[in-house]
Amino acid sequence: MEIKARGLTFDVYEGGPADGDPVLLLHGFPQDHREFDLLAPKLHAAGLRTYALDQRGTSPGARPAEVSAYHLSEPTADAVAVLDALGIESAHVIGHDWGAIVGWWLASAHPDRLRTLTAVSVPHPKALGLVLRTRASQRARMTYFKVFQSRQAERLLLARDGAVLRAMFKPIGHRGDKYVEAMRDDPGRLTGGLNWYRAATGNPPGGPGPIEVPTTYVWSDKDGVVSLTAALRTRDWVQSDYEMVAMRGISHWVPEQAATALAEAALRRIGRV
């Protein structure tokens, strides 16, 4: 379905029992709502109602041209506006990659709108920022940011039939093809996703503070981006019931590579409320 909010039109994919507790699913880059296709049925079987949002830059009707429109305060406000449009007072939130970062921002700025948070792959931004400042190894893990922020990023990622993107998705095999093909067929989707990275260069001080929402953070040891140190320091920023789940042998693409284990972690979190 289409949801009109903040002058934009978002694609939202709903499923599960109509009377189930609501779960807002927030995808990352370079994916879309389909990264939750393996997770959502497990949540539905537990009686939950899911709403998978194609975020700003991915939904065709929500692609502002200005890079500044992708500062994280904007997709955070989008999520709140979509909940308002759906008539949902509060929801469980599961976010992966950039979706996890939006989840952290939501939990900090709008704790009344979240029943629980399950953040996947990306730790609390302040924890990550601390380790970036103090550990060269963490900085090395994130050098790709500069590539994604460059003017050449679209050309590089789509060259040779999206070879770089396909290599990124190697751990999930052919499941990654649909994302590559979507961006090849609609280059505006790729630019919209990359603008999240480009906007990050101008982020002002601030961002999420301490989290008072019951939270689970899911980290995987084959994720080449986030170090164990950054994962462990996330605990410092959650002032509520908290669990860190470490997945062994799993890459960055947790929702598609380890949907069952992620569902177990998310349902354990949701079940505590």
ROMIFI-645976 format. One record per residue (C-alpha): chain; y, z, x. Coordinates in Angstrom, 1 decimal. Layout:
REM ROMIFI-645976
+------+--------+--------+--------+
| unit |      v |      w |      u |
+------+--------+--------+--------+
|    A |      Y |      Z |      X |
...
+------+--------+--------+--------+
***
This chain:
REM ROMIFI-645976
+------+--------+--------+--------+
| unit |      v |      w |      u |
+------+--------+--------+--------+
|    A |    0.0 |    0.0 |    0.0 |
|    A |    3.6 |   -0.4 |    1.0 |
|    A |    6.0 |    2.6 |    1.2 |
|    A |    9.7 |    2.1 |    1.3 |
|    A |   11.5 |    4.8 |    3.3 |
|    A |   14.7 |    5.0 |    5.4 |
|    A |   15.5 |    1.3 |    4.6 |
|    A |   12.2 |    0.2 |    6.0 |
|    A |    8.8 |   -0.8 |    4.6 |
|    A |    5.7 |    0.9 |    6.0 |
|    A |    2.1 |   -0.2 |    5.5 |
|    A |    0.0 |    2.9 |    4.5 |
|    A |   -3.8 |    2.8 |    4.1 |
|    A |   -5.2 |    5.5 |    1.8 |
|    A |   -8.8 |    6.6 |    1.2 |
|    A |  -11.0 |    9.5 |    0.2 |
|    A |  -11.1 |   11.7 |   -2.9 |
|    A |   -7.9 |   11.5 |   -4.9 |
|    A |   -7.7 |   15.3 |   -5.2 |
|    A |   -8.5 |   15.9 |   -1.5 |
|    A |   -6.2 |   17.8 |    0.8 |
|    A |   -4.0 |   15.2 |    2.5 |
|    A |   -4.4 |   14.1 |    6.1 |
|    A |   -1.7 |   11.9 |    7.7 |
|    A |   -3.2 |    9.7 |   10.5 |
|    A |   -0.8 |    8.5 |   13.2 |
|    A |   -2.0 |    5.8 |   15.6 |
|    A |   -0.9 |    5.0 |   19.2 |
|    A |   -0.3 |    1.9 |   21.3 |
|    A |   -1.5 |   -0.8 |   21.4 |
|    A |   -3.5 |    0.1 |   18.2 |
|    A |   -2.7 |    0.4 |   14.5 |
|    A |   -4.2 |    2.2 |   11.5 |
|    A |   -7.6 |    0.6 |   12.2 |
|    A |   -8.2 |    3.0 |   15.2 |
|    A |   -9.2 |    5.5 |   12.5 |
|    A |  -11.7 |    3.3 |   10.7 |
|    A |  -14.7 |    5.3 |   12.2 |
|    A |  -13.0 |    8.7 |   11.8 |
|    A |  -11.7 |    8.4 |    8.2 |
|    A |  -15.1 |    8.1 |    6.4 |
|    A |  -16.1 |   11.4 |    8.0 |
|    A |  -13.0 |   13.1 |    6.7 |
|    A |  -13.6 |   11.6 |    3.3 |
|    A |  -17.1 |   12.9 |    3.2 |
|    A |  -15.6 |   16.4 |    3.8 |
|    A |  -13.4 |   16.0 |    0.7 |
|    A |  -10.2 |   15.0 |    2.4 |
|    A |   -7.7 |   12.3 |    1.4 |
|    A |   -6.4 |   10.2 |    4.3 |
|    A |   -3.2 |    8.2 |    4.7 |
|    A |   -3.2 |    6.0 |    7.8 |
|    A |    0.3 |    4.9 |    8.6 |
|    A |    1.2 |    1.8 |   10.5 |
|    A |    4.1 |    3.2 |   12.4 |
|    A |    7.5 |    1.7 |   13.3 |
|    A |    7.1 |   -1.4 |   15.3 |
|    A |    3.6 |   -2.1 |   13.9 |
|    A |    4.4 |   -2.4 |   10.2 |
|    A |    6.1 |   -5.9 |    9.8 |
|    A |    8.7 |   -4.4 |    7.5 |
|    A |    9.6 |   -1.6 |    9.9 |
|    A |   10.7 |   -3.3 |   13.2 |
|    A |   14.3 |   -2.6 |   14.0 |
|    A |   15.5 |   -4.8 |   16.9 |
|    A |   17.4 |   -2.2 |   18.8 |
|    A |   15.4 |   -0.3 |   21.4 |
|    A |   17.3 |    2.9 |   20.5 |
|    A |   15.7 |    2.8 |   17.1 |
|    A |   12.4 |    3.8 |   18.7 |
|    A |   13.5 |    7.1 |   20.1 |
|    A |   10.9 |    9.6 |   19.0 |
|    A |   13.2 |   11.3 |   16.6 |
|    A |   13.0 |    8.1 |   14.5 |
|    A |    9.2 |    7.8 |   13.9 |
|    A |    9.3 |   11.6 |   13.4 |
|    A |   11.8 |   11.1 |   10.6 |
|    A |    9.7 |    8.2 |    9.3 |
|    A |    6.6 |   10.4 |    8.9 |
|    A |    8.6 |   13.0 |    6.9 |
|    A |   10.0 |   10.2 |    4.7 |
|    A |    6.6 |    8.7 |    4.1 |
|    A |    5.3 |   12.1 |    3.1 |
|    A |    8.2 |   12.5 |    0.7 |
|    A |    7.6 |    9.1 |   -0.8 |
|    A |    4.0 |   10.0 |   -1.3 |
|    A |    4.9 |   13.2 |   -3.0 |
|    A |    3.1 |   15.3 |   -0.3 |
|    A |    4.7 |   18.6 |    0.4 |
|    A |    2.5 |   19.3 |    3.5 |
|    A |   -0.4 |   17.6 |    5.2 |
|    A |   -2.9 |   18.0 |    8.0 |
|    A |   -1.8 |   15.6 |   10.8 |
|    A |   -4.1 |   13.9 |   13.3 |
|    A |   -2.4 |   11.8 |   15.9 |
|    A |   -3.6 |    9.8 |   18.9 |
|    A |   -1.5 |    8.7 |   21.9 |
|    A |    2.1 |    8.1 |   20.6 |
|    A |    0.8 |    9.4 |   17.3 |
|    A |    0.0 |   12.7 |   19.0 |
|    A |    3.5 |   12.8 |   20.4 |
|    A |    5.0 |   12.3 |   16.9 |
|    A |    2.6 |   15.1 |   15.8 |
|    A |    4.1 |   17.4 |   18.4 |
|    A |    7.6 |   16.5 |   17.3 |
|    A |    6.7 |   17.0 |   13.6 |
|    A |    5.1 |   20.4 |   14.3 |
|    A |    8.2 |   21.6 |   16.2 |
|    A |   10.9 |   20.2 |   13.9 |
|    A |    9.2 |   20.3 |   10.5 |
|    A |    6.5 |   23.0 |   10.7 |
|    A |    6.7 |   23.5 |    6.9 |
|    A |    5.4 |   19.9 |    6.5 |
|    A |    2.2 |   20.4 |    8.6 |
|    A |   -0.8 |   22.5 |    7.5 |
|    A |   -2.5 |   21.8 |   10.9 |
|    A |   -2.1 |   19.5 |   13.9 |
|    A |   -4.9 |   17.8 |   15.8 |
|    A |   -3.3 |   16.1 |   18.8 |
|    A |   -5.5 |   13.6 |   20.6 |
|    A |   -5.1 |   12.6 |   24.2 |
|    A |   -1.4 |   13.4 |   24.8 |
|    A |   -0.6 |   17.0 |   25.5 |
|    A |    2.6 |   18.9 |   24.4 |
|    A |    5.4 |   16.9 |   25.9 |
|    A |    6.9 |   19.9 |   27.7 |
|    A |    3.6 |   20.6 |   29.3 |
|    A |    3.3 |   17.0 |   30.4 |
|    A |    6.9 |   17.0 |   31.7 |
|    A |    6.3 |   20.1 |   33.8 |
|    A |    3.3 |   18.6 |   35.5 |
|    A |    5.1 |   15.3 |   36.0 |
|    A |    7.8 |   17.1 |   37.9 |
|    A |    5.5 |   19.1 |   40.0 |
|    A |    2.4 |   16.9 |   40.6 |
|    A |    2.6 |   13.5 |   42.4 |
|    A |   -0.9 |   12.8 |   41.1 |
|    A |    0.3 |   13.0 |   37.5 |
|    A |    3.3 |   10.7 |   38.2 |
|    A |    0.9 |    8.2 |   39.8 |
|    A |   -1.2 |    8.3 |   36.6 |
|    A |    1.8 |    7.2 |   34.6 |
|    A |    3.3 |    4.4 |   36.7 |
|    A |    2.2 |    1.9 |   34.0 |
|    A |    5.2 |    3.2 |   32.0 |
|    A |    7.5 |    1.2 |   34.2 |
|    A |    5.5 |   -1.9 |   33.6 |
|    A |    5.5 |   -1.4 |   29.8 |
|    A |    9.3 |   -0.8 |   29.9 |
|    A |   10.0 |   -4.0 |   31.9 |
|    A |   11.3 |   -7.3 |   30.4 |
|    A |    8.1 |   -9.0 |   31.6 |
|    A |    5.8 |   -6.6 |   29.7 |
|    A |    5.1 |   -9.0 |   26.8 |
|    A |    4.3 |  -11.9 |   29.1 |
|    A |    2.1 |   -9.8 |   31.4 |
|    A |    0.1 |   -8.3 |   28.5 |
|    A |   -0.5 |  -11.5 |   26.6 |
|    A |   -1.2 |  -13.7 |   29.7 |
|    A |   -4.6 |  -15.3 |   30.0 |
|    A |   -5.5 |  -14.5 |   26.3 |
|    A |   -4.4 |  -10.9 |   26.7 |
|    A |   -6.6 |  -10.2 |   29.7 |
|    A |   -4.8 |   -7.0 |   30.6 |
|    A |   -5.0 |   -5.6 |   27.1 |
|    A |   -8.7 |   -6.5 |   26.9 |
|    A |   -9.3 |   -4.7 |   30.2 |
|    A |   -7.5 |   -1.6 |   28.8 |
|    A |   -9.9 |   -1.7 |   25.8 |
|    A |  -13.1 |   -2.1 |   27.9 |
|    A |  -14.5 |    1.4 |   27.0 |
|    A |  -14.6 |    0.4 |   23.3 |
|    A |  -15.8 |   -3.2 |   23.8 |
|    A |  -15.2 |   -5.7 |   21.1 |
|    A |  -13.4 |   -3.2 |   18.9 |
|    A |  -10.4 |   -3.8 |   21.1 |
|    A |  -10.3 |   -7.6 |   20.3 |
|    A |   -8.7 |   -7.1 |   16.9 |
|    A |   -5.7 |   -5.4 |   18.4 |
|    A |   -5.3 |   -8.1 |   21.1 |
|    A |   -5.6 |  -10.8 |   18.5 |
|    A |   -3.1 |   -9.1 |   16.2 |
|    A |   -0.5 |   -9.0 |   19.0 |
|    A |   -1.2 |  -12.5 |   20.1 |
|    A |   -0.8 |  -13.8 |   16.6 |
|    A |    2.3 |  -11.6 |   15.9 |
|    A |    4.2 |  -11.0 |   19.2 |
|    A |    6.8 |   -8.9 |   17.3 |
|    A |    4.1 |   -6.3 |   16.9 |
|    A |    3.7 |   -6.1 |   20.7 |
|    A |    7.4 |   -5.9 |   21.3 |
|    A |    7.7 |   -3.2 |   18.6 |
|    A |    5.0 |   -1.1 |   20.4 |
|    A |    6.6 |   -1.6 |   23.8 |
|    A |   10.0 |   -0.5 |   22.5 |
|    A |    8.6 |    3.0 |   22.2 |
|    A |    8.2 |    3.0 |   26.0 |
|    A |   11.6 |    1.4 |   26.5 |
|    A |   13.3 |    4.0 |   24.3 |
|    A |   11.7 |    6.8 |   26.3 |
|    A |   13.9 |    6.0 |   29.3 |
|    A |   17.0 |    7.2 |   27.4 |
|    A |   15.5 |   10.2 |   25.7 |
|    A |   18.1 |   13.0 |   25.7 |
|    A |   17.1 |   16.6 |   26.8 |
|    A |   15.2 |   18.5 |   24.1 |
|    A |   12.2 |   17.3 |   22.2 |
|    A |    9.5 |   19.6 |   20.9 |
|    A |    9.7 |   23.3 |   21.5 |
|    A |    7.0 |   26.0 |   20.9 |
|    A |    4.6 |   25.1 |   18.1 |
|    A |    3.9 |   27.6 |   15.3 |
|    A |    1.4 |   25.3 |   13.5 |
|    A |   -2.3 |   25.9 |   13.9 |
|    A |   -3.2 |   23.3 |   16.5 |
|    A |   -6.2 |   21.7 |   18.2 |
|    A |   -5.6 |   19.5 |   21.3 |
|    A |   -8.3 |   17.1 |   22.3 |
|    A |   -8.5 |   15.9 |   25.9 |
|    A |  -11.1 |   13.6 |   27.5 |
|    A |  -12.0 |   13.7 |   31.1 |
|    A |  -12.2 |    9.9 |   31.5 |
|    A |   -8.7 |    9.4 |   30.3 |
|    A |   -6.9 |    8.0 |   33.3 |
|    A |   -3.4 |    9.1 |   32.1 |
|    A |   -3.5 |   12.9 |   31.4 |
|    A |   -4.6 |   15.3 |   34.1 |
|    A |   -6.6 |   18.5 |   33.4 |
|    A |   -3.6 |   20.5 |   34.6 |
|    A |   -1.3 |   19.0 |   31.9 |
|    A |   -4.0 |   19.5 |   29.3 |
|    A |   -4.4 |   23.2 |   30.2 |
|    A |   -0.7 |   23.9 |   30.2 |
|    A |   -0.4 |   22.8 |   26.6 |
|    A |   -1.6 |   26.3 |   25.7 |
|    A |    1.7 |   27.7 |   26.9 |
|    A |    3.5 |   25.8 |   24.1 |
|    A |    1.4 |   26.8 |   21.0 |
|    A |    2.3 |   30.1 |   19.4 |
|    A |   -0.3 |   29.9 |   16.7 |
|    A |   -4.1 |   29.6 |   16.4 |
|    A |   -5.1 |   27.1 |   19.1 |
|    A |   -8.1 |   25.4 |   20.5 |
|    A |   -8.5 |   22.9 |   23.3 |
|    A |  -11.5 |   20.6 |   23.0 |
|    A |  -12.5 |   18.8 |   26.3 |
|    A |  -14.7 |   15.7 |   25.8 |
|    A |  -16.9 |   14.7 |   28.7 |
|    A |  -17.5 |   11.1 |   29.6 |
|    A |  -15.0 |    9.8 |   27.0 |
|    A |  -12.0 |    7.5 |   27.8 |
|    A |   -8.5 |    7.5 |   26.3 |
|    A |   -9.7 |    5.8 |   23.1 |
|    A |  -11.2 |    8.9 |   21.5 |
|    A |  -11.0 |    8.0 |   17.8 |
|    A |  -13.2 |    4.9 |   18.4 |
|    A |  -15.4 |    6.1 |   21.3 |
|    A |  -16.1 |    9.6 |   20.0 |
|    A |  -15.3 |    9.6 |   16.2 |
|    A |  -18.0 |   12.1 |   15.3 |
|    A |  -17.0 |   14.6 |   17.9 |
|    A |  -13.3 |   14.2 |   17.0 |
|    A |  -14.2 |   14.6 |   13.3 |
|    A |  -16.0 |   17.8 |   14.1 |
|    A |  -12.9 |   19.1 |   16.0 |
|    A |  -10.5 |   18.1 |   13.3 |
|    A |  -12.6 |   19.5 |   10.5 |
|    A |  -13.0 |   22.8 |   12.4 |
|    A |   -9.2 |   23.0 |   12.7 |
|    A |   -8.6 |   22.1 |    9.1 |
|    A |  -11.3 |   24.4 |    7.9 |
|    A |   -9.6 |   27.4 |    9.4 |
|    A |   -6.6 |   27.1 |    7.0 |
+------+--------+--------+--------+
***
